[in-house]
Amino acid sequence: VVLGADTVPSPIDEDRTVLLIDDEESIRTGMRELLQTWGYQVLTAGNIQEACTEVRRHAGVVDLVISDLRLANKEDGIGAIERVREAYGAPLPALLMTGDTSPEQVKRAHESGHRVLFKPVRTRDLHTVLRGIP
């Protein structure tokens, strides 16, 4: 059997918790399933308020925030990450994902200081970035 180049990599052998923020439920569901196959516990939120609520409600450590850059109702991932960090009380590592390749949005994303992946995100690229986050 020959497997495609973009097969699902092996689990990341750590018990880590990720907060995933995306306003599209289908993306949250798909990403949650993928991240769980890699051994992550996944909290999901569709907006900033839900994200802050999830972080406050979660009894354990949150290791990483993954957010879409563009959220519904003019919210954005950069603001979402800042608010989640305030709610959590620590400077959590963060990853922005975006399908918006307009020069001003690309510049904003990179200037935010967060790691950035552009959609469509390849499974292997996501895995590599996540493995590199302490």
The first five atom37 places (N, CA, C, CB, O) and aatype in JSON, in Angstrom:
{
  "aatype": [19, 19, 10, 7, 0, 3, 16, 19, 14, 15, 14, 9, 3, 6, 3, 1, 16, 19, 10, 10, 9, 3, 3, 6, 6, 15, 9, 1, 16, 7, 12, 1, 6, 10, 10, 5, 16, 17, 7, 18, 5, 19, 10, 16, 0, 7, 2, 9, 5, 6, 0, 4, 16, 6, 19, 1, 1, 8, 0, 7, 19, 19, 3, 10, 19, 9, 15, 3, 10, 1, 10, 0, 2, 11, 6, 3, 7, 9, 7, 0, 9, 6, 1, 19, 1, 6, 0, 18, 7, 0, 14, 10, 14, 0, 10, 10, 12, 16, 7, 3, 16, 15, 14, 6, 5, 19, 11, 1, 0, 8, 6, 15, 7, 8, 1, 19, 10, 13, 11, 14, 19, 1, 16, 1, 3, 10, 8, 16, 19, 10, 1, 7, 9, 14],
  "atom_mask": [
    [1, 1, 1, 1, 1],
    [1, 1, 1, 1, 1],
    [1, 1, 1, 1, 1],
    [1, 1, 1, 0, 1],
    [1, 1, 1, 1, 1],
    [1, 1, 1, 1, 1],
    [1, 1, 1, 1, 1],
    [1, 1, 1, 1, 1],
    [1, 1, 1, 1, 1],
    [1, 1, 1, 1, 1],
    [1, 1, 1, 1, 1],
    [1, 1, 1, 1, 1],
    [1, 1, 1, 1, 1],
    [1, 1, 1, 1, 1],
    [1, 1, 1, 1, 1],
    [1, 1, 1, 1, 1],
    [1, 1, 1, 1, 1],
    [1, 1, 1, 1, 1],
    [1, 1, 1, 1, 1],
    [1, 1, 1, 1, 1],
    [1, 1, 1, 1, 1],
    [1, 1, 1, 1, 1],
    [1, 1, 1, 1, 1],
    [1, 1, 1, 1, 1],
    [1, 1, 1, 1, 1],
    [1, 1, 1, 1, 1],
    [1, 1, 1, 1, 1],
    [1, 1, 1, 1, 1],
    [1, 1, 1, 1, 1],
    [1, 1, 1, 0, 1],
    [1, 1, 1, 1, 1],
    [1, 1, 1, 1, 1],
    [1, 1, 1, 1, 1],
    [1, 1, 1, 1, 1],
    [1, 1, 1, 1, 1],
    [1, 1, 1, 1, 1],
    [1, 1, 1, 1, 1],
    [1, 1, 1, 1, 1],
    [1, 1, 1, 0, 1],
    [1, 1, 1, 1, 1],
    [1, 1, 1, 1, 1],
    [1, 1, 1, 1, 1],
    [1, 1, 1, 1, 1],
    [1, 1, 1, 1, 1],
    [1, 1, 1, 1, 1],
    [1, 1, 1, 0, 1],
    [1, 1, 1, 1, 1],
    [1, 1, 1, 1, 1],
    [1, 1, 1, 1, 1],
    [1, 1, 1, 1, 1],
    [1, 1, 1, 1, 1],
    [1, 1, 1, 1, 1],
    [1, 1, 1, 1, 1],
    [1, 1, 1, 1, 1],
    [1, 1, 1, 1, 1],
    [1, 1, 1, 1, 1],
    [1, 1, 1, 1, 1],
    [1, 1, 1, 1, 1],
    [1, 1, 1, 1, 1],
    [1, 1, 1, 0, 1],
    [1, 1, 1, 1, 1],
    [1, 1, 1, 1, 1],
    [1, 1, 1, 1, 1],
    [1, 1, 1, 1, 1],
    [1, 1, 1, 1, 1],
    [1, 1, 1, 1, 1],
    [1, 1, 1, 1, 1],
    [1, 1, 1, 1, 1],
    [1, 1, 1, 1, 1],
    [1, 1, 1, 1, 1],
    [1, 1, 1, 1, 1],
    [1, 1, 1, 1, 1],
    [1, 1, 1, 1, 1],
    [1, 1, 1, 1, 1],
    [1, 1, 1, 1, 1],
    [1, 1, 1, 1, 1],
    [1, 1, 1, 0, 1],
    [1, 1, 1, 1, 1],
    [1, 1, 1, 0, 1],
    [1, 1, 1, 1, 1],
    [1, 1, 1, 1, 1],
    [1, 1, 1, 1, 1],
    [1, 1, 1, 1, 1],
    [1, 1, 1, 1, 1],
    [1, 1, 1, 1, 1],
    [1, 1, 1, 1, 1],
    [1, 1, 1, 1, 1],
    [1, 1, 1, 1, 1],
    [1, 1, 1, 0, 1],
    [1, 1, 1, 1, 1],
    [1, 1, 1, 1, 1],
    [1, 1, 1, 1, 1],
    [1, 1, 1, 1, 1],
    [1, 1, 1, 1, 1],
    [1, 1, 1, 1, 1],
    [1, 1, 1, 1, 1],
    [1, 1, 1, 1, 1],
    [1, 1, 1, 1, 1],
    [1, 1, 1, 0, 1],
    [1, 1, 1, 1, 1],
    [1, 1, 1, 1, 1],
    [1, 1, 1, 1, 1],
    [1, 1, 1, 1, 1],
    [1, 1, 1, 1, 1],
    [1, 1, 1, 1, 1],
    [1, 1, 1, 1, 1],
    [1, 1, 1, 1, 1],
    [1, 1, 1, 1, 1],
    [1, 1, 1, 1, 1],
    [1, 1, 1, 1, 1],
    [1, 1, 1, 1, 1],
    [1, 1, 1, 1, 1],
    [1, 1, 1, 0, 1],
    [1, 1, 1, 1, 1],
    [1, 1, 1, 1, 1],
    [1, 1, 1, 1, 1],
    [1, 1, 1, 1, 1],
    [1, 1, 1, 1, 1],
    [1, 1, 1, 1, 1],
    [1, 1, 1, 1, 1],
    [1, 1, 1, 1, 1],
    [1, 1, 1, 1, 1],
    [1, 1, 1, 1, 1],
    [1, 1, 1, 1, 1],
    [1, 1, 1, 1, 1],
    [1, 1, 1, 1, 1],
    [1, 1, 1, 1, 1],
    [1, 1, 1, 1, 1],
    [1, 1, 1, 1, 1],
    [1, 1, 1, 1, 1],
    [1, 1, 1, 1, 1],
    [1, 1, 1, 0, 1],
    [1, 1, 1, 1, 1],
    [1, 1, 1, 1, 1]
  ],
  "atom_positions": [
    [[0.85, -1.18, 0.0], [0.0, 0.0, 0.0], [0.89, 1.24, 0.0], [-0.96, 0.0, 1.22], [1.8, 1.36, 0.82]],
    [[0.63, 2.15, -0.9], [1.36, 3.41, -0.96], [0.49, 4.5, -0.36], [1.78, 3.76, -2.43], [-0.65, 4.69, -0.78]],
    [[1.04, 5.2, 0.61], [0.29, 6.26, 1.25], [0.66, 7.6, 0.63], [0.55, 6.28, 2.77], [1.79, 7.79, 0.19]],
    [[-0.31, 8.51, 0.59], [-0.06, 9.84, 0.04], [0.93, 10.61, 0.89], [0.0, 0.0, 0.0], [1.19, 10.25, 2.04]],
    [[1.47, 11.66, 0.33], [2.46, 12.47, 1.03], [1.87, 13.18, 2.24], [3.07, 13.48, 0.09], [2.61, 13.56, 3.15]],
    [[0.56, 13.37, 2.27], [-0.05, 14.12, 3.35], [-0.82, 13.21, 4.3], [-0.97, 15.2, 2.79], [-1.94, 13.54, 4.71]],
    [[-0.23, 12.07, 4.65], [-0.87, 11.16, 5.59], [-0.82, 11.76, 6.98], [-0.19, 9.76, 5.56], [-0.04, 12.68, 7.25]],
    [[-1.65, 11.25, 7.87], [-1.71, 11.77, 9.23], [-0.46, 11.32, 9.99], [-3.0, 11.3, 9.95], [-0.22, 10.12, 10.13]],
    [[0.33, 12.29, 10.49], [1.53, 11.92, 11.25], [1.16, 11.24, 12.56], [2.39, 13.17, 11.53], [0.01, 11.24, 12.98]],
    [[2.16, 10.67, 13.18], [1.95, 9.95, 14.43], [1.58, 10.92, 15.55], [3.2, 9.15, 14.81], [1.81, 12.12, 15.45]],
    [[1.0, 10.38, 16.62], [0.61, 11.24, 17.74], [1.79, 11.98, 18.34], [-0.07, 10.43, 18.82], [2.92, 11.49, 18.32]],
    [[1.52, 13.15, 18.86], [2.51, 13.9, 19.62], [2.36, 13.38, 21.04], [2.32, 15.5, 19.51], [1.32, 13.56, 21.67]],
    [[3.41, 12.73, 21.53], [3.29, 11.96, 22.78], [3.27, 12.83, 24.03], [4.42, 10.98, 22.89], [4.12, 12.68, 24.91]],
    [[2.33, 13.72, 24.12], [2.23, 14.56, 25.3], [0.76, 14.77, 25.59], [2.96, 15.92, 25.1], [-0.09, 14.77, 24.7]],
    [[0.47, 14.94, 26.86], [-0.92, 15.22, 27.25], [-1.06, 16.73, 27.3], [-1.29, 14.55, 28.64], [-0.88, 17.35, 28.35]],
    [[-1.4, 17.32, 26.17], [-1.49, 18.78, 26.09], [-2.9, 19.19, 25.76], [-0.51, 19.33, 25.05], [-3.65, 18.45, 25.12]],
    [[-3.26, 20.39, 26.2], [-4.59, 20.93, 25.95], [-4.49, 22.12, 25.02], [-5.28, 21.32, 27.27], [-3.68, 23.02, 25.23]],
    [[-5.32, 22.1, 24.0], [-5.37, 23.17, 23.01], [-6.74, 23.82, 23.07], [-5.07, 22.62, 21.58], [-7.76, 23.14, 23.18]],
    [[-6.77, 25.15, 23.0], [-8.01, 25.88, 22.83], [-8.09, 26.28, 21.36], [-8.1, 27.13, 23.78], [-7.23, 27.0, 20.86]],
    [[-9.12, 25.82, 20.67], [-9.32, 26.1, 19.25], [-10.46, 27.09, 19.09], [-9.61, 24.79, 18.45], [-11.58, 26.85, 19.55]],
    [[-10.18, 28.22, 18.43], [-11.2, 29.25, 18.22], [-11.44, 29.39, 16.71], [-10.76, 30.62, 18.84], [-10.55, 29.78, 15.96]],
    [[-12.65, 29.07, 16.29], [-13.03, 29.24, 14.89], [-14.55, 29.41, 14.85], [-12.57, 28.02, 14.01], [-15.27, 28.71, 15.55]],
    [[-15.02, 30.33, 14.04], [-16.46, 30.59, 14.0], [-17.23, 29.58, 13.15], [-16.72, 31.98, 13.47], [-18.46, 29.59, 13.14]],
    [[-16.52, 28.7, 12.44], [-17.2, 27.68, 11.63], [-17.19, 26.35, 12.37], [-16.52, 27.54, 10.23], [-16.14, 25.77, 12.64]],
    [[-18.39, 25.87, 12.69], [-18.51, 24.64, 13.47], [-17.86, 23.45, 12.77], [-19.96, 24.34, 13.74], [-17.24, 22.61, 13.43]],
    [[-18.0, 23.36, 11.44], [-17.41, 22.23, 10.72], [-15.89, 22.21, 10.85], [-17.82, 22.27, 9.24], [-15.28, 21.14, 10.93]],
    [[-15.28, 23.37, 10.87], [-13.82, 23.45, 11.03], [-13.44, 23.06, 12.46], [-13.3, 24.87, 10.7], [-12.48, 22.33, 12.67]],
    [[-14.21, 23.55, 13.45], [-13.93, 23.18, 14.84], [-14.01, 21.67, 15.01], [-14.92, 23.87, 15.81], [-13.15, 21.06, 15.66]],
    [[-15.05, 21.06, 14.44], [-15.24, 19.61, 14.57], [-14.08, 18.85, 13.92], [-16.57, 19.17, 13.94], [-13.51, 17.95, 14.53]],
    [[-13.74, 19.2, 12.7], [-12.66, 18.51, 11.98], [-11.32, 18.67, 12.66], [0.0, 0.0, 0.0], [-10.56, 17.71, 12.79]],
    [[-11.02, 19.89, 13.1], [-9.75, 20.15, 13.77], [-9.69, 19.43, 15.12], [-9.53, 21.66, 13.97], [-8.66, 18.88, 15.5]],
    [[-10.82, 19.43, 15.85], [-10.85, 18.74, 17.14], [-10.54, 17.26, 16.95], [-12.22, 18.91, 17.83], [-9.73, 16.69, 17.68]],
    [[-11.17, 16.64, 15.96], [-10.93, 15.21, 15.7], [-9.47, 14.96, 15.33], [-11.85, 14.71, 14.58], [-8.87, 14.0, 15.82]],
    [[-8.91, 15.8, 14.48], [-7.5, 15.64, 14.08], [-6.58, 15.79, 15.29], [-7.13, 16.67, 12.99], [-5.72, 14.94, 15.53]],
    [[-6.77, 16.87, 16.05], [-5.91, 17.11, 17.21], [-6.03, 15.99, 18.25], [-6.25, 18.46, 17.85], [-5.05, 15.63, 18.9]],
    [[-7.23, 15.45, 18.4], [-7.41, 14.35, 19.35], [-6.67, 13.1, 18.9], [-8.9, 14.03, 19.52], [-6.17, 12.34, 19.73]],
    [[-6.57, 12.87, 17.59], [-5.81, 11.71, 17.13], [-4.33, 11.87, 17.45], [-6.0, 11.5, 15.61], [-3.59, 10.88, 17.51]],
    [[-3.89, 13.1, 17.65], [-2.49, 13.36, 18.01], [-2.29, 13.4, 19.52], [-2.01, 14.67, 17.39], [-1.2, 13.71, 19.99]],
    [[-3.33, 13.11, 20.27], [-3.21, 13.03, 21.72], [-3.56, 14.3, 22.48], [0.0, 0.0, 0.0], [-3.38, 14.36, 23.69]],
    [[-4.05, 15.31, 21.79], [-4.42, 16.55, 22.47], [-5.8, 16.46, 23.09], [-4.36, 17.71, 21.5], [-6.69, 15.78, 22.57]],
    [[-5.98, 17.15, 24.2], [-7.33, 17.44, 24.7], [-7.69, 18.76, 24.04], [-7.39, 17.51, 26.32], [-6.88, 19.68, 24.02]],
    [[-8.89, 18.87, 23.49], [-9.25, 20.06, 22.71], [-10.48, 20.75, 23.3], [-9.51, 19.68, 21.25], [-11.54, 20.14, 23.46]],
    [[-10.3, 22.02, 23.61], [-11.41, 22.89, 24.0], [-11.77, 23.68, 22.75], [-11.04, 23.84, 25.24], [-10.86, 24.11, 22.02]],
    [[-13.05, 23.89, 22.47], [-13.41, 24.64, 21.28], [-14.3, 25.82, 21.62], [-14.11, 23.73, 20.27], [-15.06, 25.8, 22.59]],
    [[-14.19, 26.87, 20.79], [-15.0, 28.06, 20.96], [-15.25, 28.7, 19.6], [-14.31, 29.07, 21.93], [-14.4, 28.64, 18.7]],
    [[-16.42, 29.32, 19.47], [-16.78, 29.97, 18.22], [-16.54, 31.46, 18.22], [0.0, 0.0, 0.0], [-16.59, 32.11, 17.17]],
    [[-16.27, 32.02, 19.41], [-16.02, 33.46, 19.5], [-15.19, 33.75, 20.75], [-17.35, 34.26, 19.51], [-14.86, 32.84, 21.52]],
    [[-14.87, 35.03, 20.95], [-14.0, 35.41, 22.07], [-14.64, 35.1, 23.41], [-13.66, 36.9, 21.98], [-13.97, 34.58, 24.31]],
    [[-15.92, 35.4, 23.57], [-16.59, 35.15, 24.85], [-16.57, 33.66, 25.2], [-18.04, 35.66, 24.81], [-16.26, 33.29, 26.33]],
    [[-16.91, 32.81, 24.22], [-16.87, 31.36, 24.47], [-15.46, 30.91, 24.82], [-17.38, 30.59, 23.24], [-15.28, 30.06, 25.69]],
    [[-14.46, 31.47, 24.14], [-13.07, 31.09, 24.39], [-12.66, 31.42, 25.82], [-12.12, 31.8, 23.39], [-12.04, 30.6, 26.5]],
    [[-13.01, 32.61, 26.28], [-12.68, 33.0, 27.65], [-13.41, 32.13, 28.67], [-13.02, 34.49, 27.88], [-12.85, 31.76, 29.7]],
    [[-14.67, 31.8, 28.37], [-15.45, 30.93, 29.25], [-14.82, 29.54, 29.33], [-16.9, 30.82, 28.74], [-14.7, 28.98, 30.42]],
    [[-14.4, 28.98, 28.19], [-13.77, 27.65, 28.16], [-12.5, 27.64, 29.0], [-13.45, 27.23, 26.71], [-12.27, 26.7, 29.77]],
    [[-11.68, 28.68, 28.87], [-10.42, 28.75, 29.61], [-10.68, 28.84, 31.11], [-9.59, 29.95, 29.13], [-9.99, 28.2, 31.91]],
    [[-11.67, 29.64, 31.49], [-11.98, 29.78, 32.92], [-12.57, 28.49, 33.49], [-12.97, 30.94, 33.13], [-12.31, 28.15, 34.64]],
    [[-13.36, 27.78, 32.68], [-14.04, 26.57, 33.14], [-13.09, 25.37, 33.2], [-15.22, 26.25, 32.22], [-13.29, 24.45, 34.0]],
    [[-12.06, 25.38, 32.36], [-11.12, 24.25, 32.29], [-10.27, 24.19, 33.55], [-10.22, 24.37, 31.03], [-9.62, 25.17, 33.92]],
    [[-10.29, 23.04, 34.21], [-9.6, 22.92, 35.49], [-8.08, 22.82, 35.35], [-10.12, 21.71, 36.24], [-7.34, 23.19, 36.27]],
    [[-7.61, 22.32, 34.22], [-6.18, 22.09, 34.08], [-5.46, 23.18, 33.31], [0.0, 0.0, 0.0], [-5.96, 24.29, 33.15]],
    [[-4.28, 22.83, 32.86], [-3.43, 23.74, 32.11], [-3.92, 23.82, 30.66], [-1.95, 23.27, 32.17], [-4.36, 22.82, 30.09]],
    [[-3.83, 24.99, 30.07], [-4.04, 25.15, 28.63], [-2.65, 25.41, 28.06], [-5.08, 26.34, 28.28], [-1.95, 26.31, 28.52]],
    [[-2.26, 24.63, 27.05], [-0.9, 24.72, 26.53], [-0.77, 25.62, 25.31], [-0.41, 23.36, 26.2], [0.31, 26.13, 25.02]],
    [[-1.87, 25.8, 24.59], [-1.78, 26.49, 23.29], [-3.14, 26.99, 22.85], [-1.19, 25.56, 22.23], [-4.17, 26.35, 23.12]],
    [[-3.15, 28.14, 22.17], [-4.36, 28.65, 21.55], [-4.15, 28.62, 20.04], [-4.69, 30.11, 22.05], [-3.14, 29.1, 19.53]],
    [[-5.12, 28.04, 19.33], [-5.12, 28.08, 17.86], [-6.37, 28.87, 17.47], [-5.11, 26.62, 17.21], [-7.48, 28.51, 17.87]],
    [[-6.19, 29.94, 16.71], [-7.34, 30.74, 16.33], [-7.32, 31.08, 14.86], [-7.4, 32.0, 17.15], [-6.27, 31.32, 14.27]],
    [[-8.52, 31.08, 14.27], [-8.68, 31.62, 12.93], [-8.48, 33.12, 13.05], [-10.09, 31.25, 12.31], [-8.84, 33.71, 14.07]],
    [[-7.91, 33.75, 12.03], [-7.7, 35.2, 12.08], [-9.04, 35.93, 12.0], [-6.78, 35.65, 10.94], [-9.29, 36.86, 12.77]],
    [[-9.88, 35.51, 11.07], [-11.17, 36.18, 10.9], [-12.27, 35.4, 11.59], [-11.5, 36.34, 9.41], [-12.57, 34.26, 11.23]],
    [[-12.88, 36.02, 12.58], [-14.0, 35.42, 13.29], [-15.26, 36.22, 12.95], [-13.75, 35.39, 14.83], [-15.18, 37.3, 12.37]],
    [[-16.41, 35.68, 13.31], [-17.68, 36.35, 13.01], [-17.81, 37.65, 13.82], [-18.86, 35.42, 13.31], [-17.09, 37.86, 14.79]],
    [[-18.72, 38.49, 13.39], [-19.05, 39.73, 14.09], [-17.86, 40.65, 14.3], [-19.67, 39.42, 15.43], [-17.71, 41.29, 15.35]],
    [[-17.0, 40.71, 13.28], [-15.83, 41.6, 13.28], [-14.82, 41.3, 14.39], [-16.29, 43.03, 13.42], [-13.95, 42.13, 14.68]],
    [[-14.92, 40.13, 15.02], [-13.89, 39.71, 15.98], [-12.73, 39.15, 15.16], [-14.44, 38.65, 17.02], [-12.91, 38.7, 14.03]],
    [[-11.54, 39.18, 15.74], [-10.43, 38.54, 15.03], [-9.54, 37.77, 15.99], [-9.61, 39.59, 14.28], [-9.57, 37.97, 17.2]],
    [[-8.75, 36.88, 15.4], [-7.94, 35.97, 16.19], [-6.88, 36.64, 17.03], [0.0, 0.0, 0.0], [-6.56, 36.16, 18.12]],
    [[-6.34, 37.76, 16.55], [-5.31, 38.46, 17.32], [-5.92, 38.98, 18.62], [-4.7, 39.62, 16.49], [-5.33, 38.83, 19.69]],
    [[-7.1, 39.59, 18.52], [-7.8, 40.06, 19.71], [-8.25, 38.92, 20.6], [0.0, 0.0, 0.0], [-8.2, 39.01, 21.83]],
    [[-8.69, 37.82, 19.96], [-9.14, 36.65, 20.72], [-8.0, 36.08, 21.57], [-9.68, 35.57, 19.77], [-8.2, 35.75, 22.74]],
    [[-6.82, 35.98, 20.99], [-5.67, 35.43, 21.72], [-5.33, 36.33, 22.92], [-4.43, 35.31, 20.77], [-5.06, 35.83, 24.01]],
    [[-5.36, 37.65, 22.71], [-5.06, 38.57, 23.81], [-6.07, 38.42, 24.94], [-5.04, 40.02, 23.3], [-5.69, 38.39, 26.11]],
    [[-7.35, 38.34, 24.6], [-8.39, 38.21, 25.61], [-8.28, 36.88, 26.36], [-9.79, 38.34, 24.97], [-8.47, 36.83, 27.57]],
    [[-7.97, 35.81, 25.63], [-7.81, 34.5, 26.27], [-6.62, 34.53, 27.22], [-7.62, 33.38, 25.2], [-6.69, 33.98, 28.32]],
    [[-5.54, 35.17, 26.81], [-4.37, 35.28, 27.69], [-4.74, 36.03, 28.97], [-3.21, 35.99, 26.97], [-4.31, 35.65, 30.06]],
    [[-5.53, 37.1, 28.83], [-5.98, 37.84, 30.02], [-6.84, 36.96, 30.92], [-6.77, 39.1, 29.6], [-6.65, 36.95, 32.14]],
    [[-7.78, 36.23, 30.33], [-8.66, 35.36, 31.11], [-7.87, 34.24, 31.79], [-9.75, 34.76, 30.2], [-8.17, 33.86, 32.92]],
    [[-6.87, 33.73, 31.09], [-6.07, 32.62, 31.62], [-5.02, 33.1, 32.63], [-5.39, 31.86, 30.48], [-4.66, 32.39, 33.56]],
    [[-4.56, 34.32, 32.42], [-3.56, 34.89, 33.32], [-2.14, 34.52, 32.98], [0.0, 0.0, 0.0], [-1.26, 34.58, 33.84]],
    [[-1.89, 34.14, 31.72], [-0.53, 33.77, 31.31], [-0.39, 33.98, 29.79], [-0.21, 32.29, 31.7], [-1.38, 33.92, 29.06]],
    [[0.83, 34.23, 29.34], [1.08, 34.45, 27.91], [1.16, 33.14, 27.12], [2.37, 35.24, 27.72], [2.25, 32.69, 26.76]],
    [[0.0, 32.54, 26.87], [-0.05, 31.26, 26.18], [0.54, 31.34, 24.78], [-1.49, 30.77, 26.09], [0.36, 32.34, 24.09]],
    [[1.26, 30.29, 24.35], [1.69, 30.23, 22.96], [0.46, 30.21, 22.05], [2.59, 28.98, 22.71], [-0.58, 29.69, 22.43]],
    [[0.6, 30.78, 20.86], [-0.57, 30.86, 19.98], [-0.18, 30.65, 18.52], [-1.26, 32.2, 20.15], [0.93, 30.93, 18.1]],
    [[-1.16, 30.14, 17.78], [-1.03, 29.92, 16.35], [-2.25, 30.53, 15.67], [-0.91, 28.39, 16.02], [-3.39, 30.25, 16.04]],
    [[-1.99, 31.37, 14.68], [-3.07, 31.95, 13.88], [-3.18, 31.18, 12.59], [-2.82, 33.47, 13.6], [-2.17, 30.81, 11.98]],
    [[-4.41, 30.93, 12.15], [-4.64, 30.32, 10.85], [-5.52, 31.27, 10.05], [-5.3, 28.9, 10.97], [-6.47, 31.84, 10.58]],
    [[-5.2, 31.44, 8.79], [-5.99, 32.35, 7.97], [-6.02, 31.93, 6.52], [-5.47, 33.75, 8.09], [-5.05, 31.38, 5.99]],
    [[-7.13, 32.19, 5.89], [-7.26, 31.99, 4.45], [-7.14, 33.32, 3.73], [0.0, 0.0, 0.0], [-7.16, 33.37, 2.5]],
    [[-7.01, 34.4, 4.5], [-6.94, 35.74, 3.94], [-5.49, 36.06, 3.59], [-7.5, 36.79, 4.95], [-4.64, 36.19, 4.46]],
    [[-5.24, 36.17, 2.29], [-3.86, 36.44, 1.86], [-3.68, 37.87, 1.36], [-3.47, 35.46, 0.76], [-2.71, 38.16, 0.66]],
    [[-4.61, 38.76, 1.73], [-4.44, 40.16, 1.34], [-3.2, 40.7, 2.07], [-5.73, 41.01, 1.69], [-2.96, 40.35, 3.22]],
    [[-2.42, 41.55, 1.38], [-1.16, 42.02, 1.98], [-1.32, 42.62, 3.38], [-0.54, 43.05, 1.07], [-0.48, 42.38, 4.25]],
    [[-2.38, 43.39, 3.61], [-2.53, 44.01, 4.93], [-2.83, 42.97, 6.01], [-3.63, 45.07, 4.9], [-2.36, 43.11, 7.14]],
    [[-3.61, 41.94, 5.68], [-3.91, 40.9, 6.67], [-2.69, 40.01, 6.93], [-5.09, 40.04, 6.19], [-2.44, 39.62, 8.07]],
    [[-1.93, 39.7, 5.89], [-0.7, 38.91, 6.05], [0.27, 39.68, 6.95], [-0.04, 38.6, 4.67], [0.89, 39.09, 7.84]],
    [[0.4, 40.98, 6.72], [1.28, 41.83, 7.52], [0.82, 41.85, 8.99], [1.33, 43.27, 6.95], [1.63, 41.69, 9.9]],
    [[-0.49, 42.06, 9.21], [-1.04, 42.07, 10.58], [-0.77, 40.75, 11.28], [-2.54, 42.35, 10.55], [-0.36, 40.73, 12.44]],
    [[-1.01, 39.66, 10.57], [-0.82, 38.34, 11.17], [0.64, 38.15, 11.59], [-1.25, 37.23, 10.18], [0.92, 37.71, 12.71]],
    [[1.56, 38.48, 10.69], [2.98, 38.28, 11.01], [3.45, 39.25, 12.1], [3.83, 38.46, 9.76], [4.27, 38.88, 12.94]],
    [[2.95, 40.48, 12.07], [3.36, 41.47, 13.07], [2.81, 41.15, 14.46], [2.91, 42.85, 12.65], [3.28, 41.7, 15.46]],
    [[1.81, 40.28, 14.54], [1.21, 39.93, 15.83], [2.2, 39.17, 16.72], [-0.06, 39.09, 15.62], [2.04, 39.11, 17.93]],
    [[3.23, 38.6, 16.09], [4.2, 37.83, 16.84], [3.82, 36.36, 17.0], [0.0, 0.0, 0.0], [4.59, 35.58, 17.56]],
    [[2.64, 35.99, 16.52], [2.2, 34.6, 16.61], [2.67, 33.83, 15.39], [0.66, 34.52, 16.74], [2.93, 34.41, 14.34]],
    [[2.78, 32.51, 15.54], [3.03, 31.68, 14.36], [1.8, 31.77, 13.47], [3.35, 30.19, 14.76], [0.68, 31.89, 13.97]],
    [[2.01, 31.7, 12.16], [0.89, 31.84, 11.21], [0.94, 30.7, 10.21], [0.95, 33.22, 10.49], [1.99, 30.39, 9.64]],
    [[-0.23, 30.07, 9.98], [-0.37, 29.08, 8.91], [-1.49, 29.56, 7.99], [-0.66, 27.63, 9.47], [-2.53, 30.04, 8.46]],
    [[-1.27, 29.42, 6.7], [-2.28, 29.84, 5.73], [-3.1, 28.65, 5.26], [-1.62, 30.53, 4.53], [-2.58, 27.57, 5.0]],
    [[-4.41, 28.88, 5.16], [-5.34, 27.85, 4.69], [-5.26, 27.75, 3.17], [-6.79, 28.16, 5.15], [-5.02, 28.76, 2.51]],
    [[-5.47, 26.57, 2.61], [-5.72, 25.34, 3.35], [-4.44, 24.83, 4.02], [-6.29, 24.26, 2.42], [-3.39, 24.74, 3.39]],
    [[-4.56, 24.51, 5.3], [-3.41, 24.04, 6.09], [-3.22, 22.55, 5.85], [-3.62, 24.34, 7.6], [-4.15, 21.77, 6.0]],
    [[-2.02, 22.18, 5.46], [-1.71, 20.75, 5.29], [-1.49, 20.12, 6.66], [-0.45, 20.55, 4.37], [-0.88, 20.72, 7.54]],
    [[-2.0, 18.92, 6.83], [-1.89, 18.18, 8.08], [-0.43, 18.13, 8.56], [-2.44, 16.76, 7.92], [-0.14, 18.37, 9.74]],
    [[0.46, 17.82, 7.65], [1.88, 17.69, 8.0], [2.44, 19.03, 8.5], [2.69, 17.2, 6.79], [3.22, 19.05, 9.45]],
    [[2.05, 20.13, 7.86], [2.55, 21.46, 8.28], [2.06, 21.8, 9.68], [2.1, 22.55, 7.29], [2.82, 22.3, 10.51]],
    [[0.78, 21.52, 9.95], [0.22, 21.78, 11.27], [0.94, 20.94, 12.32], [-1.29, 21.47, 11.28], [1.31, 21.45, 13.39]],
    [[1.15, 19.68, 12.02], [1.84, 18.77, 12.95], [3.24, 19.3, 13.26], [1.93, 17.33, 12.36], [3.66, 19.32, 14.42]],
    [[3.95, 19.72, 12.23], [5.32, 20.24, 12.41], [5.33, 21.47, 13.3], [5.95, 20.58, 11.05], [6.16, 21.58, 14.2]],
    [[4.41, 22.4, 13.05], [4.35, 23.63, 13.86], [4.0, 23.28, 15.3], [3.31, 24.62, 13.29], [4.62, 23.8, 16.23]],
    [[3.03, 22.4, 15.51], [2.64, 22.05, 16.88], [3.77, 21.37, 17.64], [1.42, 21.14, 16.85], [3.95, 21.6, 18.83]],
    [[4.52, 20.53, 16.95], [5.66, 19.85, 17.61], [6.71, 20.85, 18.05], [6.29, 18.8, 16.67], [7.44, 20.63, 19.02]],
    [[6.8, 21.98, 17.31], [7.83, 22.98, 17.61], [7.43, 23.97, 18.69], [0.0, 0.0, 0.0], [8.24, 24.82, 19.06]],
    [[6.21, 23.87, 19.21], [5.76, 24.79, 20.25], [6.03, 24.17, 21.61], [4.25, 25.12, 20.08], [5.52, 23.1, 21.92]],
    [[6.84, 24.85, 22.43], [7.21, 24.29, 23.73], [6.01, 24.13, 24.67], [8.24, 25.17, 24.39], [6.17, 23.68, 25.8]]
  ]
}
